[in-house]
């Protein structure tokens, strides 16, 4: 089976692996090389993931053929909600549970991923059925 024939969830997770690898690399580089704080490094890393995610998910994962601007706006709003869930998870793990910040950053990925997939599938890239009404 070629990668183009993966089920939708498999394609989404494949894109997610790219996001995770790229995002975590950027997060860790920001922390290590530039001594960025956790929130700043997280924001920069997830910004990189947004670019990758929208492009690949709209075209490959969901084969979306609708209007791009409304989808992009919805995608960014979903990303804000998912990012808030991610950052809340990371900060709780660091501040309340005293977990290593590098581990906490990685554990913040699942809440972000689940929120993004469900909202992308059912809100962002969902095509509305075409109206049966004909213009006169």
N, CA, C and O atoms as CSV, one atom per row, in Angstrom:
chain,resi,resn,atom,element,x,y,z
A,1,UNK,N,N,0.851,-1.172,0.000
A,1,UNK,CA,C,0.000,0.000,0.000
A,1,UNK,C,C,0.899,1.239,0.000
A,1,UNK,O,O,1.775,1.366,0.856
A,2,UNK,N,N,0.691,2.147,-0.949
A,2,UNK,CA,C,1.480,3.372,-0.989
A,2,UNK,C,C,0.965,4.349,0.050
A,2,UNK,O,O,-0.157,4.227,0.541
A,3,UNK,N,N,1.807,5.321,0.376
A,3,UNK,CA,C,1.430,6.296,1.404
A,3,UNK,C,C,0.198,7.105,0.980
A,3,UNK,O,O,-0.545,7.577,1.839
A,4,UNK,N,N,-0.030,7.269,-0.314
A,4,UNK,CA,C,-1.202,7.995,-0.797
A,4,UNK,C,C,-2.505,7.276,-0.513
A,4,UNK,O,O,-3.570,7.890,-0.578
A,5,UNK,N,N,-2.445,5.979,-0.197
A,5,UNK,CA,C,-3.649,5.205,0.063
A,5,UNK,C,C,-3.909,4.999,1.558
A,5,UNK,O,O,-4.821,4.263,1.933
A,6,UNK,N,N,-3.120,5.639,2.399
A,6,UNK,CA,C,-3.360,5.521,3.841
A,6,UNK,C,C,-4.734,6.077,4.178
A,6,UNK,O,O,-5.179,7.044,3.562
A,7,UNK,N,N,-5.406,5.478,5.145
A,7,UNK,CA,C,-6.673,6.062,5.600
A,7,UNK,C,C,-6.432,7.479,6.145
A,7,UNK,O,O,-5.310,7.855,6.484
A,8,UNK,N,N,-7.500,8.230,6.213
A,8,UNK,CA,C,-7.416,9.628,6.635
A,8,UNK,C,C,-6.683,9.813,7.964
A,8,UNK,O,O,-5.810,10.674,8.072
A,9,UNK,N,N,-7.024,9.024,8.959
A,9,UNK,CA,C,-6.359,9.164,10.252
A,9,UNK,C,C,-4.859,8.870,10.121
A,9,UNK,O,O,-4.039,9.541,10.746
A,10,UNK,N,N,-4.510,7.886,9.323
A,10,UNK,CA,C,-3.101,7.578,9.095
A,10,UNK,C,C,-2.361,8.725,8.435
A,10,UNK,O,O,-1.221,9.025,8.791
A,11,UNK,N,N,-3.011,9.366,7.473
A,11,UNK,CA,C,-2.398,10.533,6.828
A,11,UNK,C,C,-2.234,11.663,7.827
A,11,UNK,O,O,-1.193,12.320,7.866
A,12,UNK,N,N,-3.272,11.890,8.643
A,12,UNK,CA,C,-3.200,12.943,9.648
A,12,UNK,C,C,-2.056,12.684,10.627
A,12,UNK,O,O,-1.308,13.597,10.975
A,13,UNK,N,N,-1.931,11.446,11.062
A,13,UNK,CA,C,-0.859,11.107,11.997
A,13,UNK,C,C,0.516,11.223,11.345
A,13,UNK,O,O,1.485,11.593,12.008
A,14,UNK,N,N,0.608,10.911,10.051
A,14,UNK,CA,C,1.869,11.086,9.337
A,14,UNK,C,C,2.269,12.558,9.297
A,14,UNK,O,O,3.428,12.905,9.525
A,15,UNK,N,N,1.304,13.411,9.007
A,15,UNK,CA,C,1.559,14.853,9.042
A,15,UNK,C,C,1.943,15.263,10.467
A,15,UNK,O,O,2.823,16.099,10.674
A,16,UNK,N,N,1.266,14.660,11.435
A,16,UNK,CA,C,1.574,14.953,12.833
A,16,UNK,C,C,2.997,14.587,13.219
A,16,UNK,O,O,3.629,15.282,14.013
A,17,UNK,N,N,3.499,13.498,12.658
A,17,UNK,CA,C,4.892,13.106,12.931
A,17,UNK,C,C,5.841,14.183,12.407
A,17,UNK,O,O,6.814,14.546,13.068
A,18,UNK,N,N,5.542,14.687,11.209
A,18,UNK,CA,C,6.360,15.785,10.676
A,18,UNK,C,C,6.258,17.020,11.565
A,18,UNK,O,O,7.259,17.675,11.857
A,19,UNK,N,N,5.027,17.327,11.992
A,19,UNK,CA,C,4.835,18.464,12.895
A,19,UNK,C,C,5.601,18.258,14.194
A,19,UNK,O,O,6.283,19.163,14.675
A,20,UNK,N,N,5.482,17.063,14.754
A,20,UNK,CA,C,6.137,16.779,16.030
A,20,UNK,C,C,7.651,16.900,15.891
A,20,UNK,O,O,8.304,17.551,16.706
A,21,UNK,N,N,8.198,16.279,14.870
A,21,UNK,CA,C,9.645,16.319,14.685
A,21,UNK,C,C,10.125,17.750,14.436
A,21,UNK,O,O,11.071,18.222,15.068
A,22,UNK,N,N,9.467,18.416,13.522
A,22,UNK,CA,C,9.862,19.793,13.214
A,22,UNK,C,C,9.616,20.740,14.373
A,22,UNK,O,O,10.473,21.553,14.720
A,23,UNK,N,N,8.432,20.628,14.971
A,23,UNK,CA,C,8.093,21.503,16.091
A,23,UNK,C,C,8.984,21.305,17.297
A,23,UNK,O,O,9.472,22.272,17.883
A,24,UNK,N,N,9.200,20.044,17.674
A,24,UNK,CA,C,10.064,19.781,18.824
A,24,UNK,C,C,11.507,20.207,18.553
A,24,UNK,O,O,12.183,20.722,19.444
A,25,UNK,N,N,11.971,19.994,17.334
A,25,UNK,CA,C,13.314,20.439,16.977
A,25,UNK,C,C,13.436,21.952,17.156
A,25,UNK,O,O,14.421,22.437,17.711
A,26,UNK,N,N,12.446,22.684,16.691
A,26,UNK,CA,C,12.458,24.142,16.833
A,26,UNK,C,C,12.344,24.534,18.308
A,26,UNK,O,O,13.070,25.416,18.767
A,27,UNK,N,N,11.440,23.888,19.055
A,27,UNK,CA,C,11.292,24.180,20.480
A,27,UNK,C,C,12.601,23.953,21.220
A,27,UNK,O,O,13.065,24.820,21.960
A,28,UNK,N,N,13.193,22.787,21.016
A,28,UNK,CA,C,14.431,22.456,21.715
A,28,UNK,C,C,15.568,23.379,21.289
A,28,UNK,O,O,16.383,23.780,22.120
A,29,UNK,N,N,15.631,23.720,20.002
A,29,UNK,CA,C,16.665,24.634,19.534
A,29,UNK,C,C,16.498,26.012,20.171
A,29,UNK,O,O,17.479,26.642,20.567
A,30,UNK,N,N,15.261,26.472,20.266
A,30,UNK,CA,C,15.011,27.767,20.904
A,30,UNK,C,C,15.449,27.751,22.366
A,30,UNK,O,O,16.063,28.700,22.853
A,31,UNK,N,N,15.126,26.666,23.053
A,31,UNK,CA,C,15.498,26.557,24.471
A,31,UNK,C,C,17.011,26.418,24.620
A,31,UNK,O,O,17.616,27.105,25.443
A,32,UNK,N,N,17.617,25.552,23.846
A,32,UNK,CA,C,19.027,25.220,24.001
A,32,UNK,C,C,19.941,26.332,23.472
A,32,UNK,O,O,20.851,26.790,24.164
A,33,UNK,N,N,19.679,26.753,22.231
A,33,UNK,CA,C,20.577,27.711,21.585
A,33,UNK,C,C,20.314,29.162,21.979
A,33,UNK,O,O,21.241,29.965,22.088
A,34,UNK,N,N,19.042,29.486,22.190
A,34,UNK,CA,C,18.680,30.877,22.435
A,34,UNK,C,C,18.179,31.127,23.852
A,34,UNK,O,O,17.817,32.250,24.202
A,35,UNK,N,N,18.161,30.077,24.661
A,35,UNK,CA,C,17.728,30.159,26.060
A,35,UNK,C,C,16.327,30.762,26.200
A,35,UNK,O,O,16.037,31.499,27.142
A,36,UNK,N,N,15.477,30.429,25.239
A,36,UNK,CA,C,14.098,30.914,25.261
A,36,UNK,C,C,13.334,30.224,26.387
A,36,UNK,O,O,13.639,29.089,26.753
A,37,UNK,N,N,12.348,30.916,26.927
A,37,UNK,CA,C,11.488,30.326,27.940
A,37,UNK,C,C,10.581,29.280,27.322
A,37,UNK,O,O,10.457,29.185,26.101
A,38,UNK,N,N,9.950,28.497,28.185
A,38,UNK,CA,C,9.099,27.411,27.690
A,38,UNK,C,C,7.941,27.902,26.836
A,38,UNK,O,O,7.665,27.326,25.783
A,39,UNK,N,N,7.257,28.956,27.271
A,39,UNK,CA,C,6.100,29.440,26.506
A,39,UNK,C,C,6.529,29.992,25.148
A,39,UNK,O,O,5.875,29.721,24.140
A,40,UNK,N,N,7.611,30.759,25.106
A,40,UNK,CA,C,8.084,31.339,23.847
A,40,UNK,C,C,8.559,30.245,22.892
A,40,UNK,O,O,8.209,30.257,21.711
A,41,UNK,N,N,9.349,29.307,23.394
A,41,UNK,CA,C,9.842,28.220,22.555
A,41,UNK,C,C,8.679,27.391,22.008
A,41,UNK,O,O,8.684,26.989,20.845
A,42,UNK,N,N,7.691,27.144,22.857
A,42,UNK,CA,C,6.519,26.382,22.456
A,42,UNK,C,C,5.767,27.110,21.344
A,42,UNK,O,O,5.375,26.487,20.358
A,43,UNK,N,N,5.562,28.404,21.487
A,43,UNK,CA,C,4.834,29.188,20.485
A,43,UNK,C,C,5.558,29.178,19.141
A,43,UNK,O,O,4.924,29.029,18.097
A,44,UNK,N,N,6.862,29.334,19.160
A,44,UNK,CA,C,7.635,29.337,17.920
A,44,UNK,C,C,7.570,27.963,17.250
A,44,UNK,O,O,7.356,27.870,16.041
A,45,UNK,N,N,7.753,26.904,18.031
A,45,UNK,CA,C,7.698,25.548,17.485
A,45,UNK,C,C,6.353,25.217,16.879
A,45,UNK,O,O,6.289,24.621,15.803
A,46,UNK,N,N,5.269,25.594,17.553
A,46,UNK,CA,C,3.951,25.298,17.020
A,46,UNK,C,C,3.583,26.181,15.839
A,46,UNK,O,O,2.743,25.795,15.027
A,47,UNK,N,N,4.187,27.350,15.722
A,47,UNK,CA,C,3.976,28.178,14.535
A,47,UNK,C,C,4.524,27.473,13.294
A,47,UNK,O,O,3.897,27.493,12.235
A,48,UNK,N,N,5.679,26.861,13.429
A,48,UNK,CA,C,6.252,26.079,12.329
A,48,UNK,C,C,5.307,24.933,11.983
A,48,UNK,O,O,5.051,24.670,10.808
A,49,UNK,N,N,4.791,24.258,12.996
A,49,UNK,CA,C,3.857,23.154,12.774
A,49,UNK,C,C,2.568,23.588,12.093
A,49,UNK,O,O,1.990,22.819,11.324
A,50,UNK,N,N,2.105,24.811,12.362
A,50,UNK,CA,C,0.882,25.308,11.724
A,50,UNK,C,C,1.035,25.400,10.214
A,50,UNK,O,O,0.131,25.040,9.459
A,51,UNK,N,N,2.175,25.879,9.794
A,51,UNK,CA,C,2.420,26.013,8.362
A,51,UNK,C,C,2.412,24.640,7.693
A,51,UNK,O,O,1.766,24.435,6.665
A,52,UNK,N,N,3.134,23.719,8.291
A,52,UNK,CA,C,3.186,22.355,7.763
A,52,UNK,C,C,1.798,21.722,7.814
A,52,UNK,O,O,1.337,21.133,6.836
A,53,UNK,N,N,1.143,21.849,8.960
A,53,UNK,CA,C,-0.146,21.203,9.183
A,53,UNK,C,C,-1.238,21.659,8.232
A,53,UNK,O,O,-1.930,20.824,7.650
A,54,UNK,N,N,-1.406,22.957,8.061
A,54,UNK,CA,C,-2.474,23.431,7.181
A,54,UNK,C,C,-2.230,22.984,5.750
A,54,UNK,O,O,-3.139,22.493,5.080
A,55,UNK,N,N,-1.016,23.153,5.291
A,55,UNK,CA,C,-0.700,22.816,3.905
A,55,UNK,C,C,-0.931,21.336,3.620
A,55,UNK,O,O,-1.645,20.990,2.679
A,56,UNK,N,N,-0.332,20.466,4.423
A,56,UNK,CA,C,-0.437,19.030,4.163
A,56,UNK,C,C,-1.818,18.466,4.483
A,56,UNK,O,O,-2.331,17.624,3.746
A,57,UNK,N,N,-2.421,18.926,5.578
A,57,UNK,CA,C,-3.734,18.389,5.939
A,57,UNK,C,C,-4.825,18.828,4.966
A,57,UNK,O,O,-5.689,18.029,4.605
A,58,UNK,N,N,-4.796,20.081,4.541
A,58,UNK,CA,C,-5.845,20.526,3.618
A,58,UNK,C,C,-5.739,19.801,2.280
A,58,UNK,O,O,-6.753,19.422,1.694
A,59,UNK,N,N,-4.524,19.612,1.804
A,59,UNK,CA,C,-4.345,19.033,0.468
A,59,UNK,C,C,-4.307,17.513,0.471
A,59,UNK,O,O,-4.925,16.874,-0.382
A,60,UNK,N,N,-3.588,16.929,1.422
A,60,UNK,CA,C,-3.350,15.486,1.392
A,60,UNK,C,C,-4.290,14.725,2.324
A,60,UNK,O,O,-4.977,13.798,1.892
A,61,UNK,N,N,-4.324,15.109,3.589
A,61,UNK,CA,C,-5.117,14.358,4.560
A,61,UNK,C,C,-6.604,14.394,4.244
A,61,UNK,O,O,-7.253,13.351,4.167
A,62,UNK,N,N,-7.138,15.587,4.062
A,62,UNK,CA,C,-8.579,15.738,3.897
A,62,UNK,C,C,-8.994,16.019,2.455
A,62,UNK,O,O,-10.186,16.118,2.167
A,63,UNK,N,N,-8.023,16.149,1.541
A,63,UNK,CA,C,-8.294,16.421,0.123
A,63,UNK,C,C,-9.343,17.525,-0.026
A,63,UNK,O,O,-10.301,17.396,-0.788
A,64,UNK,N,N,-9.140,18.595,0.709
A,64,UNK,CA,C,-10.095,19.697,0.762
A,64,UNK,C,C,-10.042,20.508,-0.523
A,64,UNK,O,O,-8.969,20.924,-0.960
A,65,UNK,N,N,-11.195,20.729,-1.121
A,65,UNK,CA,C,-11.270,21.483,-2.370
A,65,UNK,C,C,-12.118,22.738,-2.219
A,65,UNK,O,O,-12.471,23.379,-3.208
A,66,UNK,N,N,-12.436,23.080,-1.002
A,66,UNK,CA,C,-13.245,24.269,-0.761
A,66,UNK,C,C,-12.404,25.526,-0.737
A,66,UNK,O,O,-11.229,25.514,-1.104
A,67,UNK,N,N,-13.015,26.601,-0.305
A,67,UNK,CA,C,-12.333,27.899,-0.242
A,67,UNK,C,C,-11.257,27.856,0.837
A,67,UNK,O,O,-11.508,27.435,1.966
A,68,UNK,N,N,-10.065,28.296,0.476
A,68,UNK,CA,C,-8.909,28.207,1.361
A,68,UNK,C,C,-8.928,29.228,2.494
A,68,UNK,O,O,-8.584,28.888,3.626
A,69,UNK,N,N,-9.321,30.466,2.218
A,69,UNK,CA,C,-9.268,31.493,3.263
A,69,UNK,C,C,-10.182,31.176,4.445
A,69,UNK,O,O,-9.729,31.247,5.587
A,70,UNK,N,N,-11.454,30.826,4.216
A,70,UNK,CA,C,-12.287,30.466,5.371
A,70,UNK,C,C,-11.731,29.247,6.119
A,70,UNK,O,O,-11.792,29.189,7.347
A,71,UNK,N,N,-11.192,28.280,5.379
A,71,UNK,CA,C,-10.609,27.101,6.024
A,71,UNK,C,C,-9.393,27.494,6.849
A,71,UNK,O,O,-9.205,26.996,7.959
A,72,UNK,N,N,-8.568,28.383,6.315
A,72,UNK,CA,C,-7.385,28.833,7.047
A,72,UNK,C,C,-7.776,29.554,8.330
A,72,UNK,O,O,-7.165,29.333,9.376
A,73,UNK,N,N,-8.772,30.398,8.260
A,73,UNK,CA,C,-9.228,31.121,9.455
A,73,UNK,C,C,-9.730,30.137,10.509
A,73,UNK,O,O,-9.378,30.249,11.684
A,74,UNK,N,N,-10.553,29.171,10.090
A,74,UNK,CA,C,-11.045,28.155,11.034
A,74,UNK,C,C,-9.884,27.335,11.587
A,74,UNK,O,O,-9.845,27.037,12.781
A,75,UNK,N,N,-8.942,26.972,10.727
A,75,UNK,CA,C,-7.778,26.189,11.151
A,75,UNK,C,C,-6.983,26.949,12.215
A,75,UNK,O,O,-6.552,26.361,13.207
A,76,UNK,N,N,-6.792,28.240,12.010
A,76,UNK,CA,C,-6.045,29.042,12.988
A,76,UNK,C,C,-6.797,29.160,14.308
A,76,UNK,O,O,-6.183,29.132,15.375
A,77,UNK,N,N,-8.112,29.290,14.247
A,77,UNK,CA,C,-8.908,29.335,15.479
A,77,UNK,C,C,-8.836,28.005,16.228
A,77,UNK,O,O,-8.696,27.978,17.451
A,78,UNK,N,N,-8.932,26.914,15.491
A,78,UNK,CA,C,-8.796,25.588,16.093
A,78,UNK,C,C,-7.403,25.444,16.707
A,78,UNK,O,O,-7.245,24.925,17.812
A,79,UNK,N,N,-6.414,25.907,15.977
A,79,UNK,CA,C,-5.036,25.818,16.477
A,79,UNK,C,C,-4.862,26.600,17.767
A,79,UNK,O,O,-4.127,26.168,18.655
A,80,UNK,N,N,-5.527,27.743,17.886
A,80,UNK,CA,C,-5.443,28.515,19.128
A,80,UNK,C,C,-6.016,27.742,20.311
A,80,UNK,O,O,-5.432,27.726,21.395
A,81,UNK,N,N,-7.147,27.111,20.097
A,81,UNK,CA,C,-7.757,26.301,21.158
A,81,UNK,C,C,-6.854,25.108,21.494
A,81,UNK,O,O,-6.607,24.814,22.663
A,82,UNK,N,N,-6.372,24.434,20.457
A,82,UNK,CA,C,-5.499,23.282,20.679
A,82,UNK,C,C,-4.189,23.706,21.336
A,82,UNK,O,O,-3.676,23.010,22.213
A,83,UNK,N,N,-3.652,24.843,20.913
A,83,UNK,CA,C,-2.418,25.356,21.510
A,83,UNK,C,C,-2.624,25.674,22.991
A,83,UNK,O,O,-1.766,25.376,23.823
A,84,UNK,N,N,-3.757,26.277,23.311
A,84,UNK,CA,C,-4.049,26.588,24.719
A,84,UNK,C,C,-4.092,25.306,25.545
A,84,UNK,O,O,-3.601,25.273,26.673
A,85,UNK,N,N,-4.676,24.259,24.988
A,85,UNK,CA,C,-4.721,22.976,25.697
A,85,UNK,C,C,-3.310,22.412,25.865
A,85,UNK,O,O,-2.964,21.883,26.921
A,86,UNK,N,N,-2.501,22.533,24.811
A,86,UNK,CA,C,-1.110,22.075,24.867
A,86,UNK,C,C,-0.334,22.840,25.930
A,86,UNK,O,O,0.316,22.239,26.786
A,87,UNK,N,N,-0.402,24.161,25.873
A,87,UNK,CA,C,0.378,24.981,26.804
A,87,UNK,C,C,-0.073,24.771,28.243
A,87,UNK,O,O,0.758,24.729,29.150
A,88,UNK,N,N,-1.360,24.639,28.460
A,88,UNK,CA,C,-1.868,24.359,29.800
A,88,UNK,C,C,-1.306,23.045,30.319
A,88,UNK,O,O,-0.874,22.953,31.469
A,89,UNK,N,N,-1.315,22.032,29.465
A,89,UNK,CA,C,-0.743,20.733,29.841
A,89,UNK,C,C,0.728,20.873,30.200
A,89,UNK,O,O,1.166,20.379,31.239
A,90,UNK,N,N,1.490,21.542,29.349
A,90,UNK,CA,C,2.932,21.713,29.568
A,90,UNK,C,C,3.194,22.452,30.883
A,90,UNK,O,O,4.016,22.018,31.690
A,91,UNK,N,N,2.506,23.550,31.091
A,91,UNK,CA,C,2.760,24.350,32.290
A,91,UNK,C,C,2.333,23.636,33.569
A,91,UNK,O,O,3.006,23.756,34.592
A,92,UNK,N,N,1.234,22.902,33.528
A,92,UNK,CA,C,0.826,22.125,34.702
A,92,UNK,C,C,1.866,21.062,35.019
A,92,UNK,O,O,2.242,20.869,36.175
A,93,UNK,N,N,2.326,20.375,33.978
A,93,UNK,CA,C,3.333,19.332,34.198
A,93,UNK,C,C,4.625,19.908,34.785
A,93,UNK,O,O,5.248,19.290,35.647
A,94,UNK,N,N,5.017,21.076,34.321
A,94,UNK,CA,C,6.253,21.691,34.811
A,94,UNK,C,C,6.058,22.286,36.198
A,94,UNK,O,O,6.836,22.008,37.111
A,95,UNK,N,N,5.024,23.103,36.358
A,95,UNK,CA,C,4.859,23.887,37.591
A,95,UNK,C,C,4.205,23.131,38.732
A,95,UNK,O,O,4.545,23.340,39.896
A,96,UNK,N,N,3.261,22.247,38.402
A,96,UNK,CA,C,2.544,21.536,39.461
A,96,UNK,C,C,3.151,20.170,39.759
A,96,UNK,O,O,3.174,19.734,40.910
A,97,UNK,N,N,3.637,19.501,38.730
A,97,UNK,CA,C,4.160,18.148,38.920
A,97,UNK,C,C,5.681,18.096,38.868
A,97,UNK,O,O,6.278,17.028,39.002
A,98,UNK,N,N,6.307,19.260,38.673
A,98,UNK,CA,C,7.766,19.384,38.672
A,98,UNK,C,C,8.424,18.430,37.672
A,98,UNK,O,O,9.485,17.867,37.943
A,99,UNK,N,N,7.785,18.255,36.517
A,99,UNK,CA,C,8.318,17.381,35.475
A,99,UNK,C,C,9.361,18.142,34.664
A,99,UNK,O,O,9.257,19.359,34.504
A,100,UNK,N,N,10.347,17.448,34.161
A,100,UNK,CA,C,11.363,18.035,33.306
A,100,UNK,C,C,10.677,18.751,32.145
A,100,UNK,O,O,9.761,18.199,31.536
A,101,UNK,N,N,11.105,19.963,31.834
A,101,UNK,CA,C,10.406,20.760,30.823
A,101,UNK,C,C,10.502,20.156,29.422
A,101,UNK,O,O,9.591,20.345,28.617
A,102,UNK,N,N,11.574,19.440,29.112
A,102,UNK,CA,C,11.685,18.800,27.799
A,102,UNK,C,C,10.663,17.664,27.672
A,102,UNK,O,O,10.054,17.490,26.617
A,103,UNK,N,N,10.482,16.909,28.724
A,103,UNK,CA,C,9.492,15.832,28.724
A,103,UNK,C,C,8.082,16.430,28.678
A,103,UNK,O,O,7.216,15.937,27.957
A,104,UNK,N,N,7.862,17.489,29.448
A,104,UNK,CA,C,6.554,18.141,29.473
A,104,UNK,C,C,6.173,18.663,28.086
A,104,UNK,O,O,5.016,18.558,27.680
A,105,UNK,N,N,7.144,19.227,27.357
A,105,UNK,CA,C,6.857,19.718,26.004
A,105,UNK,C,C,6.362,18.575,25.115
A,105,UNK,O,O,5.413,18.745,24.350
A,106,UNK,N,N,7.000,17.427,25.218
A,106,UNK,CA,C,6.579,16.275,24.404
A,106,UNK,C,C,5.198,15.772,24.819
A,106,UNK,O,O,4.404,15.375,23.967
A,107,UNK,N,N,4.907,15.784,26.117
A,107,UNK,CA,C,3.613,15.297,26.603
A,107,UNK,C,C,2.470,16.271,26.311
A,107,UNK,O,O,1.300,15.912,26.450
A,108,UNK,N,N,2.793,17.469,25.916
A,108,UNK,CA,C,1.765,18.421,25.518
A,108,UNK,C,C,1.236,18.169,24.116
A,108,UNK,O,O,0.244,18.773,23.706
A,109,UNK,N,N,1.887,17.285,23.382
A,109,UNK,CA,C,1.491,17.029,21.996
A,109,UNK,C,C,0.162,16.279,21.864
A,109,UNK,O,O,-0.647,16.670,21.023
A,110,UNK,N,N,-0.111,15.225,22.644
A,110,UNK,CA,C,-1.389,14.503,22.454
A,110,UNK,C,C,-2.654,15.353,22.580
A,110,UNK,O,O,-3.542,15.212,21.739
A,111,UNK,N,N,-2.787,16.223,23.578
A,111,UNK,CA,C,-4.021,17.026,23.624
A,111,UNK,C,C,-4.167,17.936,22.397
A,111,UNK,O,O,-5.269,18.140,21.889
A,112,UNK,N,N,-3.062,18.464,21.944
A,112,UNK,CA,C,-3.061,19.299,20.751
A,112,UNK,C,C,-3.495,18.488,19.526
A,112,UNK,O,O,-4.323,18.940,18.735
A,113,UNK,N,N,-2.939,17.309,19.382
A,113,UNK,CA,C,-3.206,16.455,18.220
A,113,UNK,C,C,-4.661,16.015,18.157
A,113,UNK,O,O,-5.288,16.104,17.101
A,114,UNK,N,N,-5.198,15.549,19.257
A,114,UNK,CA,C,-6.583,15.077,19.282
A,114,UNK,C,C,-7.555,16.208,18.960
A,114,UNK,O,O,-8.477,16.032,18.164
A,115,UNK,N,N,-7.351,17.346,19.568
A,115,UNK,CA,C,-8.219,18.498,19.313
A,115,UNK,C,C,-8.154,18.916,17.852
A,115,UNK,O,O,-9.182,19.174,17.225
A,116,UNK,N,N,-6.939,18.982,17.313
A,116,UNK,CA,C,-6.760,19.422,15.929
A,116,UNK,C,C,-7.381,18.443,14.943
A,116,UNK,O,O,-8.023,18.867,13.983
A,117,UNK,N,N,-7.204,17.148,15.159
A,117,UNK,CA,C,-7.774,16.161,14.231
A,117,UNK,C,C,-9.300,16.242,14.206
A,117,UNK,O,O,-9.906,16.351,13.140
A,118,UNK,N,N,-9.903,16.189,15.366
A,118,UNK,CA,C,-11.367,16.170,15.415
A,118,UNK,C,C,-11.964,17.446,14.840
A,118,UNK,O,O,-12.934,17.398,14.084
A,119,UNK,N,N,-11.384,18.579,15.196
A,119,UNK,CA,C,-11.911,19.846,14.679
A,119,UNK,C,C,-11.636,19.991,13.180
A,119,UNK,O,O,-12.469,20.536,12.456
A,120,UNK,N,N,-10.493,19.517,12.707
A,120,UNK,CA,C,-10.195,19.588,11.275
A,120,UNK,C,C,-11.169,18.733,10.478
A,120,UNK,O,O,-11.677,19.156,9.440
A,121,UNK,N,N,-11.421,17.541,10.967
A,121,UNK,CA,C,-12.306,16.603,10.268
A,121,UNK,C,C,-13.752,17.095,10.232
A,121,UNK,O,O,-14.415,17.013,9.198
A,122,UNK,N,N,-14.236,17.605,11.363
A,122,UNK,CA,C,-15.657,17.918,11.464
A,122,UNK,C,C,-16.003,19.398,11.304
A,122,UNK,O,O,-17.175,19.741,11.151
A,123,UNK,N,N,-15.004,20.276,11.338
A,123,UNK,CA,C,-15.291,21.713,11.229
A,123,UNK,C,C,-14.496,22.364,10.091
A,123,UNK,O,O,-15.083,22.934,9.172
A,124,UNK,N,N,-13.188,22.282,10.151
A,124,UNK,CA,C,-12.336,23.058,9.245
A,124,UNK,C,C,-12.427,22.590,7.808
A,124,UNK,O,O,-12.704,23.396,6.919
A,125,UNK,N,N,-12.201,21.316,7.554
A,125,UNK,CA,C,-12.112,20.803,6.191
A,125,UNK,C,C,-13.359,20.038,5.759
A,125,UNK,O,O,-13.315,19.260,4.806
A,126,UNK,N,N,-14.440,20.252,6.443
A,126,UNK,CA,C,-15.705,19.603,6.096
A,126,UNK,C,C,-16.377,20.402,4.991
A,126,UNK,O,O,-16.664,21.589,5.150
A,127,UNK,N,N,-16.615,19.752,3.898
A,127,UNK,CA,C,-17.304,20.420,2.799
A,127,UNK,C,C,-18.797,20.377,3.035
A,127,UNK,O,O,-19.354,19.344,3.406
A,128,UNK,N,N,-19.435,21.509,2.817
A,128,UNK,CA,C,-20.881,21.571,2.926
A,128,UNK,C,C,-21.478,20.974,1.660
A,128,UNK,O,O,-20.959,21.200,0.567
A,129,UNK,N,N,-22.572,20.207,1.793
A,129,UNK,CA,C,-23.197,19.664,0.587
A,129,UNK,C,C,-23.652,20.804,-0.317
A,129,UNK,O,O,-24.138,21.835,0.148
A,130,UNK,N,N,-23.485,20.594,-1.603
A,130,UNK,CA,C,-23.909,21.626,-2.539
A,130,UNK,C,C,-25.423,21.736,-2.529
A,130,UNK,O,O,-26.140,20.742,-2.419
A,131,UNK,N,N,-25.877,22.938,-2.644
A,131,UNK,CA,C,-27.317,23.198,-2.650
A,131,UNK,C,C,-27.930,22.675,-3.941
A,131,UNK,O,O,-27.313,22.750,-5.004
A,132,UNK,N,N,-29.133,22.149,-3.849
A,132,UNK,CA,C,-29.851,21.659,-5.022
A,132,UNK,C,C,-30.546,22.799,-5.760
A,132,UNK,O,O,-31.052,22.625,-6.869
A,133,UNK,N,N,-30.561,23.975,-5.119
A,133,UNK,CA,C,-31.208,25.128,-5.745
A,133,UNK,C,C,-30.335,25.626,-6.885
A,133,UNK,O,O,-29.113,25.702,-6.761
A,134,UNK,N,N,-30.967,25.959,-7.981
A,134,UNK,CA,C,-30.245,26.521,-9.124
A,134,UNK,C,C,-30.521,28.006,-9.180
A,134,UNK,O,O,-31.633,28.464,-8.918
A,135,UNK,N,N,-29.488,28.746,-9.525
A,135,UNK,CA,C,-29.710,30.195,-9.628
A,135,UNK,C,C,-30.493,30.502,-10.893
A,135,UNK,O,O,-30.357,29.840,-11.921
A,136,UNK,N,N,-31.300,31.514,-10.776
A,136,UNK,CA,C,-32.144,31.864,-11.923
A,136,UNK,C,C,-31.712,33.141,-12.538
A,136,UNK,O,O,-32.309,33.589,-13.516
